[in-house]
Amino acid sequence: PRGFAFVEMESEANEDKAIEALDGAEWMNRQLKVNKARPREDRSGGRNNRF
């Protein structure tokens, strides 16, 4: 199954080192995708679909 995690680092330099070291690495026969979190995009398209 797919999964995700959020990790906070002490500095941006440590973030970059961790991403470089782990992005593309294999864990439990799965390839890791590691990147910095981004704010969610608004997917509503400007419409309010609540009832």
C-alpha distance matrix in Angstrom:
0.0 3.8 6.5 10.3 13.5 17.2 19.7 23.5 25.9 29.6 30.7 29.8 30.8 28.2 25.5 26.6 26.7 23.2 21.8 24.0 22.9 19.2 18.4 17.5 17.2 14.9 13.1 11.6 12.1 10.2 12.5 12.8 14.3 16.7 19.3 21.5 20.5 22.6 23.9 22.3 24.4 26.3 24.8 27.6 29.9 32.8 32.7 32.4 30.5 31.0 33.1
3.8 0.0 3.7 7.1 10.7 14.2 16.9 20.6 23.0 26.8 27.6 26.5 27.7 25.3 22.4 23.4 23.8 20.4 18.8 21.1 20.5 16.7 15.7 15.2 15.5 13.9 12.5 12.1 12.6 9.7 11.0 10.4 11.2 13.4 15.7 17.8 16.9 18.9 20.3 18.9 21.0 23.2 22.0 25.0 27.2 30.1 30.3 30.2 28.7 29.3 31.8
6.5 3.7 0.0 3.8 7.1 10.7 13.5 17.2 19.8 23.5 24.6 23.8 25.2 22.7 19.8 21.3 21.8 18.3 17.0 19.8 19.2 15.4 14.8 15.2 15.3 14.3 12.4 12.7 14.0 11.1 11.9 10.2 10.7 11.9 14.0 15.6 14.4 16.8 18.2 17.2 19.9 22.2 21.6 24.5 27.0 29.6 29.9 29.6 28.4 28.7 31.3
10.3 7.1 3.8 0.0 3.8 7.1 10.0 13.6 16.3 20.1 21.0 20.2 21.8 19.5 16.5 18.2 19.0 15.5 14.3 17.5 17.2 13.7 13.2 14.5 14.8 14.6 13.1 14.3 15.8 12.7 12.5 9.8 9.5 9.5 11.1 12.2 11.0 13.6 15.3 14.9 17.9 20.5 20.5 23.6 26.0 28.4 29.1 28.8 28.1 28.4 31.2
13.5 10.7 7.1 3.8 0.0 3.8 6.5 10.1 13.0 16.7 18.0 17.7 19.5 16.8 14.1 16.5 17.2 13.7 13.2 16.7 16.3 13.2 13.5 15.5 15.4 15.8 14.0 15.7 17.7 14.9 14.5 11.3 10.9 9.7 10.8 11.1 10.0 13.2 14.9 15.3 18.7 21.4 22.0 25.0 27.5 29.5 30.5 30.0 29.6 29.6 32.5
17.2 14.2 10.7 7.1 3.8 0.0 3.8 6.8 10.0 13.6 14.9 14.7 16.9 14.5 11.8 14.6 15.8 12.7 12.4 16.1 16.3 13.8 14.1 16.9 17.0 18.0 16.7 18.8 20.8 17.9 17.0 13.4 12.3 10.0 10.0 9.1 7.8 11.2 12.8 14.1 17.6 20.4 21.7 24.6 27.1 28.7 30.0 29.6 29.6 29.6 32.7
19.7 16.9 13.5 10.0 6.5 3.8 0.0 3.8 6.6 10.2 11.8 12.2 14.1 11.4 9.2 12.4 13.2 10.2 11.0 14.6 14.5 12.7 13.8 16.9 16.6 18.1 16.8 19.3 21.5 19.0 17.8 14.1 13.4 10.4 10.5 9.4 9.4 13.0 15.0 16.9 20.4 23.4 24.9 27.9 30.2 31.7 33.2 32.8 33.1 33.0 36.1
23.5 20.6 17.2 13.6 10.1 6.8 3.8 0.0 3.8 6.9 8.8 9.8 12.1 9.8 8.1 11.8 12.9 10.8 12.0 15.4 15.7 14.7 15.9 19.4 19.2 21.1 20.0 22.7 24.9 22.4 21.0 17.3 16.2 12.8 12.0 9.9 10.2 13.3 15.1 17.7 21.2 24.0 26.1 29.0 31.1 32.3 34.1 33.7 34.3 34.1 37.4
25.9 23.0 19.8 16.3 13.0 10.0 6.6 3.8 0.0 3.8 5.6 7.3 8.9 6.3 5.9 9.6 10.3 9.0 10.9 13.8 14.0 14.0 15.6 19.2 18.9 21.2 20.5 23.6 25.6 23.4 21.7 18.0 17.1 13.4 12.6 10.9 12.2 15.3 17.5 20.4 23.7 26.7 28.9 31.9 33.7 35.0 37.0 36.8 37.6 37.6 40.9
29.6 26.8 23.5 20.1 16.7 13.6 10.2 6.9 3.8 0.0 3.8 7.2 8.5 6.7 7.9 11.2 11.7 11.4 13.7 16.0 16.3 16.9 18.7 22.4 21.9 24.4 23.8 26.9 29.0 26.9 25.1 21.5 20.6 16.9 15.9 13.8 15.2 17.9 19.9 23.1 26.2 29.2 31.7 34.5 36.2 37.2 39.4 39.2 40.2 40.1 43.4
30.7 27.6 24.6 21.0 18.0 14.9 11.8 8.8 5.6 3.8 0.0 3.8 5.3 5.2 6.4 8.8 10.0 10.8 12.5 14.4 15.5 16.6 17.9 21.6 21.7 24.6 24.6 27.9 29.6 27.3 25.1 21.5 20.2 16.4 14.8 12.7 14.6 16.9 19.2 22.6 25.4 28.5 31.1 34.0 35.4 36.5 38.9 39.0 40.3 40.5 43.9
29.8 26.5 23.8 20.2 17.7 14.7 12.2 9.8 7.3 7.2 3.8 0.0 3.8 5.4 4.9 6.2 8.6 9.8 10.5 12.2 14.2 15.3 15.9 19.6 20.3 23.5 23.9 27.4 28.7 26.1 23.5 20.0 18.1 14.4 12.3 10.2 12.7 14.6 17.3 20.7 23.1 26.5 29.0 32.0 33.1 34.3 36.9 37.4 38.7 39.2 42.8
30.8 27.7 25.2 21.8 19.5 16.9 14.1 12.1 8.9 8.5 5.3 3.8 0.0 3.8 5.4 5.2 6.3 8.7 10.0 10.7 12.3 14.3 15.3 18.9 19.3 22.6 23.4 27.0 28.1 25.9 23.2 20.0 18.6 15.0 13.6 12.4 15.4 17.6 20.6 23.9 26.2 29.7 32.0 35.2 36.2 37.6 40.2 40.8 42.0 42.6 46.2
28.2 25.3 22.7 19.5 16.8 14.5 11.4 9.8 6.3 6.7 5.2 5.4 3.8 0.0 3.8 5.4 5.1 6.1 8.6 9.8 10.5 12.1 13.8 17.4 17.1 20.2 20.5 24.0 25.5 23.5 21.1 17.8 16.9 13.4 12.7 11.9 14.8 17.6 20.6 23.6 26.3 29.8 31.9 35.1 36.4 38.0 40.3 40.7 41.6 42.0 45.4
25.5 22.4 19.8 16.5 14.1 11.8 9.2 8.1 5.9 7.9 6.4 4.9 5.4 3.8 0.0 3.8 5.5 5.2 6.2 8.6 9.9 10.6 11.5 15.3 15.6 18.7 19.1 22.6 23.8 21.4 18.9 15.4 14.0 10.2 9.1 8.1 11.1 14.0 17.1 20.0 22.7 26.2 28.1 31.4 32.8 34.4 36.7 37.1 38.0 38.5 42.0
26.6 23.4 21.3 18.2 16.5 14.6 12.4 11.8 9.6 11.2 8.8 6.2 5.2 5.4 3.8 0.0 3.8 5.5 5.2 6.1 8.5 10.0 10.4 13.9 14.8 18.2 19.4 23.1 23.8 21.4 18.4 15.3 13.6 10.2 9.0 8.9 12.5 15.0 18.4 21.2 23.4 27.1 28.9 32.4 33.3 35.1 37.6 38.4 39.3 40.2 43.7
26.7 23.8 21.8 19.0 17.2 15.8 13.2 12.9 10.3 11.7 10.0 8.6 6.3 5.1 5.5 3.8 0.0 3.8 5.5 5.1 6.1 8.6 10.1 13.3 13.3 16.7 17.8 21.6 22.4 20.5 17.8 14.9 14.2 11.1 11.2 11.9 15.4 18.2 21.7 24.3 26.6 30.3 31.9 35.4 36.5 38.5 40.8 41.5 42.2 43.0 46.4
23.2 20.4 18.3 15.5 13.7 12.7 10.2 10.8 9.0 11.4 10.8 9.8 8.7 6.1 5.2 5.5 3.8 0.0 3.8 5.5 5.1 6.0 8.1 11.5 11.0 14.1 14.7 18.3 19.5 17.5 15.1 12.0 11.6 8.5 9.4 10.4 13.5 16.8 20.2 22.5 25.1 28.7 30.1 33.7 35.0 37.1 39.2 39.6 40.0 40.7 44.0
21.8 18.8 17.0 14.3 13.2 12.4 11.0 12.0 10.9 13.7 12.5 10.5 10.0 8.6 6.2 5.2 5.5 3.8 0.0 3.8 5.5 5.3 5.5 9.2 10.0 13.3 14.5 18.1 18.7 16.2 13.3 10.1 8.8 5.7 6.2 8.1 11.5 14.5 18.1 20.2 22.5 26.2 27.4 31.0 32.2 34.4 36.5 37.2 37.6 38.6 42.0
24.0 21.1 19.8 17.5 16.7 16.1 14.6 15.4 13.8 16.0 14.4 12.2 10.7 9.8 8.6 6.1 5.1 5.5 3.8 0.0 3.8 5.8 5.9 8.7 9.5 13.3 15.2 19.0 19.1 17.0 13.8 11.4 10.5 8.4 9.1 11.3 14.9 17.6 21.3 23.3 25.3 29.0 30.2 33.8 34.7 37.1 39.3 40.3 40.7 41.8 45.3
22.9 20.5 19.2 17.2 16.3 16.3 14.5 15.7 14.0 16.3 15.5 14.2 12.3 10.5 9.9 8.5 6.1 5.1 5.5 3.8 0.0 3.8 6.2 8.3 7.5 11.0 12.6 16.4 16.9 15.4 12.6 10.6 11.0 9.3 11.2 13.5 16.8 19.9 23.5 25.3 27.6 31.3 32.3 35.9 37.1 39.5 41.5 42.2 42.4 43.3 46.7
19.2 16.7 15.4 13.7 13.2 13.8 12.7 14.7 14.0 16.9 16.6 15.3 14.3 12.1 10.6 10.0 8.6 6.0 5.3 5.8 3.8 0.0 3.8 6.1 5.1 8.3 9.6 13.4 13.9 12.0 9.4 6.9 7.8 6.5 9.4 12.2 15.0 18.2 21.7 23.1 25.5 29.1 29.8 33.4 34.8 37.3 39.0 39.6 39.6 40.4 43.7
18.4 15.7 14.8 13.2 13.5 14.1 13.8 15.9 15.6 18.7 17.9 15.9 15.3 13.8 11.5 10.4 10.1 8.1 5.5 5.9 6.2 3.8 0.0 3.8 5.5 8.8 10.8 14.4 14.2 11.5 8.2 5.7 5.1 4.6 7.4 10.9 13.6 16.4 20.0 21.1 23.1 26.7 27.2 30.9 32.0 34.7 36.5 37.4 37.3 38.5 41.8
17.5 15.2 15.2 14.5 15.5 16.9 16.9 19.4 19.2 22.4 21.6 19.6 18.9 17.4 15.3 13.9 13.3 11.5 9.2 8.7 8.3 6.1 3.8 0.0 3.8 6.6 9.5 12.8 11.6 9.2 5.6 5.1 5.8 7.5 10.5 14.2 16.6 19.1 22.6 23.2 24.9 28.5 28.5 32.2 33.2 36.2 37.8 38.8 38.4 39.8 42.9
17.2 15.5 15.3 14.8 15.4 17.0 16.6 19.2 18.9 21.9 21.7 20.3 19.3 17.1 15.6 14.8 13.3 11.0 10.0 9.5 7.5 5.1 5.5 3.8 0.0 3.8 6.7 10.2 9.7 8.2 5.7 5.4 7.9 9.1 12.5 16.0 18.3 21.3 24.7 25.4 27.5 31.0 31.0 34.7 36.0 38.9 40.4 41.1 40.6 41.7 44.7
14.9 13.9 14.3 14.6 15.8 18.0 18.1 21.1 21.2 24.4 24.6 23.5 22.6 20.2 18.7 18.2 16.7 14.1 13.3 13.3 11.0 8.3 8.8 6.6 3.8 0.0 3.8 6.7 5.9 5.3 4.4 5.9 9.5 11.4 15.1 18.5 20.3 23.3 26.5 26.8 28.9 32.2 31.9 35.5 37.0 39.9 41.1 41.6 40.8 41.8 44.7
13.1 12.5 12.4 13.1 14.0 16.7 16.8 20.0 20.5 23.8 24.6 23.9 23.4 20.5 19.1 19.4 17.8 14.7 14.5 15.2 12.6 9.6 10.8 9.5 6.7 3.8 0.0 3.8 5.4 5.2 6.4 6.9 10.7 12.2 16.0 19.0 20.4 23.6 26.4 26.7 29.1 32.2 31.9 35.4 37.2 40.0 41.0 41.2 40.2 40.8 43.6
11.6 12.1 12.7 14.3 15.7 18.8 19.3 22.7 23.6 26.9 27.9 27.4 27.0 24.0 22.6 23.1 21.6 18.3 18.1 19.0 16.4 13.4 14.4 12.8 10.2 6.7 3.8 0.0 3.8 5.5 8.4 9.8 13.4 15.4 19.1 22.1 23.0 26.1 28.7 28.5 31.0 33.8 33.2 36.5 38.5 41.3 42.0 42.0 40.7 41.2 43.7
12.1 12.6 14.0 15.8 17.7 20.8 21.5 24.9 25.6 29.0 29.6 28.7 28.1 25.5 23.8 23.8 22.4 19.5 18.7 19.1 16.9 13.9 14.2 11.6 9.7 5.9 5.4 3.8 0.0 3.8 6.9 9.6 13.1 15.7 19.4 22.7 23.9 26.7 29.4 29.0 31.1 33.9 33.1 36.4 38.2 41.3 41.9 42.2 40.9 41.7 44.3
10.2 9.7 11.1 12.7 14.9 17.9 19.0 22.4 23.4 26.9 27.3 26.1 25.9 23.5 21.4 21.4 20.5 17.5 16.2 17.0 15.4 12.0 11.5 9.2 8.2 5.3 5.2 5.5 3.8 0.0 3.8 6.3 9.6 12.5 16.1 19.4 20.4 23.0 25.7 25.3 27.3 30.2 29.4 32.8 34.4 37.5 38.3 38.7 37.5 38.5 41.1
12.5 11.0 11.9 12.5 14.5 17.0 17.8 21.0 21.7 25.1 25.1 23.5 23.2 21.1 18.9 18.4 17.8 15.1 13.3 13.8 12.6 9.4 8.2 5.6 5.7 4.4 6.4 8.4 6.9 3.8 0.0 3.8 6.7 9.8 13.2 16.8 18.2 20.8 23.8 23.7 25.5 28.7 28.1 31.7 33.0 36.1 37.2 37.9 37.0 38.2 41.1
12.8 10.4 10.2 9.8 11.3 13.4 14.1 17.3 18.0 21.5 21.5 20.0 20.0 17.8 15.4 15.3 14.9 12.0 10.1 11.4 10.6 6.9 5.7 5.1 5.4 5.9 6.9 9.8 9.6 6.3 3.8 0.0 3.8 6.2 9.9 13.3 14.7 17.6 20.6 20.9 23.0 26.3 26.1 29.7 31.2 34.1 35.4 36.0 35.3 36.3 39.4
14.3 11.2 10.7 9.5 10.9 12.3 13.4 16.2 17.1 20.6 20.2 18.1 18.6 16.9 14.0 13.6 14.2 11.6 8.8 10.5 11.0 7.8 5.1 5.8 7.9 9.5 10.7 13.4 13.1 9.6 6.7 3.8 0.0 3.8 6.7 10.3 11.8 14.3 17.5 17.8 19.7 23.1 23.1 26.8 28.1 31.0 32.5 33.2 32.9 34.1 37.3
16.7 13.4 11.9 9.5 9.7 10.0 10.4 12.8 13.4 16.9 16.4 14.4 15.0 13.4 10.2 10.2 11.1 8.5 5.7 8.4 9.3 6.5 4.6 7.5 9.1 11.4 12.2 15.4 15.7 12.5 9.8 6.2 3.8 0.0 3.8 7.2 9.3 12.3 15.7 16.8 19.1 22.6 23.3 26.9 28.3 30.8 32.6 33.2 33.2 34.2 37.5
19.3 15.7 14.0 11.1 10.8 10.0 10.5 12.0 12.6 15.9 14.8 12.3 13.6 12.7 9.1 9.0 11.2 9.4 6.2 9.1 11.2 9.4 7.4 10.5 12.5 15.1 16.0 19.1 19.4 16.1 13.2 9.9 6.7 3.8 0.0 3.8 6.5 9.0 12.7 14.3 16.4 20.1 21.2 24.9 26.0 28.3 30.4 31.2 31.6 32.7 36.2
21.5 17.8 15.6 12.2 11.1 9.1 9.4 9.9 10.9 13.8 12.7 10.2 12.4 11.9 8.1 8.9 11.9 10.4 8.1 11.3 13.5 12.2 10.9 14.2 16.0 18.5 19.0 22.1 22.7 19.4 16.8 13.3 10.3 7.2 3.8 0.0 3.8 6.5 10.1 12.4 14.9 18.5 20.2 23.6 24.9 26.8 29.0 29.6 30.4 31.3 34.9
20.5 16.9 14.4 11.0 10.0 7.8 9.4 10.2 12.2 15.2 14.6 12.7 15.4 14.8 11.1 12.5 15.4 13.5 11.5 14.9 16.8 15.0 13.6 16.6 18.3 20.3 20.4 23.0 23.9 20.4 18.2 14.7 11.8 9.3 6.5 3.8 0.0 3.8 6.9 9.0 11.9 15.4 17.2 20.5 22.0 23.8 25.8 26.2 26.9 27.7 31.2
22.6 18.9 16.8 13.6 13.2 11.2 13.0 13.3 15.3 17.9 16.9 14.6 17.6 17.6 14.0 15.0 18.2 16.8 14.5 17.6 19.9 18.2 16.4 19.1 21.3 23.3 23.6 26.1 26.7 23.0 20.8 17.6 14.3 12.3 9.0 6.5 3.8 0.0 3.8 6.4 8.7 12.2 14.4 17.6 18.8 20.5 22.8 23.4 24.5 25.5 29.2
23.9 20.3 18.2 15.3 14.9 12.8 15.0 15.1 17.5 19.9 19.2 17.3 20.6 20.6 17.1 18.4 21.7 20.2 18.1 21.3 23.5 21.7 20.0 22.6 24.7 26.5 26.4 28.7 29.4 25.7 23.8 20.6 17.5 15.7 12.7 10.1 6.9 3.8 0.0 3.8 6.4 9.3 12.0 14.8 16.3 17.5 19.8 20.2 21.5 22.3 26.0
22.3 18.9 17.2 14.9 15.3 14.1 16.9 17.7 20.4 23.1 22.6 20.7 23.9 23.6 20.0 21.2 24.3 22.5 20.2 23.3 25.3 23.1 21.1 23.2 25.4 26.8 26.7 28.5 29.0 25.3 23.7 20.9 17.8 16.8 14.3 12.4 9.0 6.4 3.8 0.0 3.8 6.5 8.6 11.5 13.4 14.9 16.8 17.2 18.2 19.2 22.9
24.4 21.0 19.9 17.9 18.7 17.6 20.4 21.2 23.7 26.2 25.4 23.1 26.2 26.3 22.7 23.4 26.6 25.1 22.5 25.3 27.6 25.5 23.1 24.9 27.5 28.9 29.1 31.0 31.1 27.3 25.5 23.0 19.7 19.1 16.4 14.9 11.9 8.7 6.4 3.8 0.0 3.8 6.0 9.1 10.2 12.0 14.2 15.4 16.6 18.2 22.0
26.3 23.2 22.2 20.5 21.4 20.4 23.4 24.0 26.7 29.2 28.5 26.5 29.7 29.8 26.2 27.1 30.3 28.7 26.2 29.0 31.3 29.1 26.7 28.5 31.0 32.2 32.2 33.8 33.9 30.2 28.7 26.3 23.1 22.6 20.1 18.5 15.4 12.2 9.3 6.5 3.8 0.0 3.8 5.7 7.1 8.5 10.6 11.6 13.2 14.9 18.7
24.8 22.0 21.6 20.5 22.0 21.7 24.9 26.1 28.9 31.7 31.1 29.0 32.0 31.9 28.1 28.9 31.9 30.1 27.4 30.2 32.3 29.8 27.2 28.5 31.0 31.9 31.9 33.2 33.1 29.4 28.1 26.1 23.1 23.3 21.2 20.2 17.2 14.4 12.0 8.6 6.0 3.8 0.0 3.8 5.6 8.2 9.4 10.7 11.3 13.6 17.2
27.6 25.0 24.5 23.6 25.0 24.6 27.9 29.0 31.9 34.5 34.0 32.0 35.2 35.1 31.4 32.4 35.4 33.7 31.0 33.8 35.9 33.4 30.9 32.2 34.7 35.5 35.4 36.5 36.4 32.8 31.7 29.7 26.8 26.9 24.9 23.6 20.5 17.6 14.8 11.5 9.1 5.7 3.8 0.0 3.8 5.4 5.7 7.0 8.0 10.6 14.1
29.9 27.2 27.0 26.0 27.5 27.1 30.2 31.1 33.7 36.2 35.4 33.1 36.2 36.4 32.8 33.3 36.5 35.0 32.2 34.7 37.1 34.8 32.0 33.2 36.0 37.0 37.2 38.5 38.2 34.4 33.0 31.2 28.1 28.3 26.0 24.9 22.0 18.8 16.3 13.4 10.2 7.1 5.6 3.8 0.0 3.8 5.5 8.5 10.0 13.2 16.5
32.8 30.1 29.6 28.4 29.5 28.7 31.7 32.3 35.0 37.2 36.5 34.3 37.6 38.0 34.4 35.1 38.5 37.1 34.4 37.1 39.5 37.3 34.7 36.2 38.9 39.9 40.0 41.3 41.3 37.5 36.1 34.1 31.0 30.8 28.3 26.8 23.8 20.5 17.5 14.9 12.0 8.5 8.2 5.4 3.8 0.0 3.8 6.7 9.5 12.2 15.4
32.7 30.3 29.9 29.1 30.5 30.0 33.2 34.1 37.0 39.4 38.9 36.9 40.2 40.3 36.7 37.6 40.8 39.2 36.5 39.3 41.5 39.0 36.5 37.8 40.4 41.1 41.0 42.0 41.9 38.3 37.2 35.4 32.5 32.6 30.4 29.0 25.8 22.8 19.8 16.8 14.2 10.6 9.4 5.7 5.5 3.8 0.0 3.8 6.1 9.1 12.0
32.4 30.2 29.6 28.8 30.0 29.6 32.8 33.7 36.8 39.2 39.0 37.4 40.8 40.7 37.1 38.4 41.5 39.6 37.2 40.3 42.2 39.6 37.4 38.8 41.1 41.6 41.2 42.0 42.2 38.7 37.9 36.0 33.2 33.2 31.2 29.6 26.2 23.4 20.2 17.2 15.4 11.6 10.7 7.0 8.5 6.7 3.8 0.0 3.8 5.7 8.7
30.5 28.7 28.4 28.1 29.6 29.6 33.1 34.3 37.6 40.2 40.3 38.7 42.0 41.6 38.0 39.3 42.2 40.0 37.6 40.7 42.4 39.6 37.3 38.4 40.6 40.8 40.2 40.7 40.9 37.5 37.0 35.3 32.9 33.2 31.6 30.4 26.9 24.5 21.5 18.2 16.6 13.2 11.3 8.0 10.0 9.5 6.1 3.8 0.0 3.8 6.5
31.0 29.3 28.7 28.4 29.6 29.6 33.0 34.1 37.6 40.1 40.5 39.2 42.6 42.0 38.5 40.2 43.0 40.7 38.6 41.8 43.3 40.4 38.5 39.8 41.7 41.8 40.8 41.2 41.7 38.5 38.2 36.3 34.1 34.2 32.7 31.3 27.7 25.5 22.3 19.2 18.2 14.9 13.6 10.6 13.2 12.2 9.1 5.7 3.8 0.0 3.8
33.1 31.8 31.3 31.2 32.5 32.7 36.1 37.4 40.9 43.4 43.9 42.8 46.2 45.4 42.0 43.7 46.4 44.0 42.0 45.3 46.7 43.7 41.8 42.9 44.7 44.7 43.6 43.7 44.3 41.1 41.1 39.4 37.3 37.5 36.2 34.9 31.2 29.2 26.0 22.9 22.0 18.7 17.2 14.1 16.5 15.4 12.0 8.7 6.5 3.8 0.0
